[in-house]
Amino acid sequence: ALVAEGLPAECPGTTGSETFLGEPATVVQQQCGGSIIIGRSLTHAGRGYYFTILFPADDAAVEATLEGLIGSIRFIDD
C-alpha cells in the first residue's frame, strides 16, 4: 500500500497479486515517461523484500531478460 500511495499522480499504477519466490506478493505496475516499472513486495522468514525492474515500454526483449533475472532469485535459509 505504501508503494502504491507513493506513485506520482502523473504516472498512476495498478496493483495485483501473484506468487513470487514461493510467497504471496503484491505487484505494482506503472507506465511513466516511456518506461514500465514493475515492483513486487513480499515477506519471507519475517523480512520484507521489494524487487523492482524498469524497462522501455516498447522493448519486450529487455522485459523478458529482466524478468528472467528476477525469476532466478532464490532465498537461502540457514
PyMOL commands that set and color helices and strands:
alter all, ss='L'
color gray80, all
select helices_A, chain A and resi 2-5+60-71
alter helices_A, ss='H'
color red, helices_A
select strands_A, chain A and resi 13-20+23-32+35-44+47-56
alter strands_A, ss='S'
color yellow, strands_A
deselect
rebuild
show_as cartoon
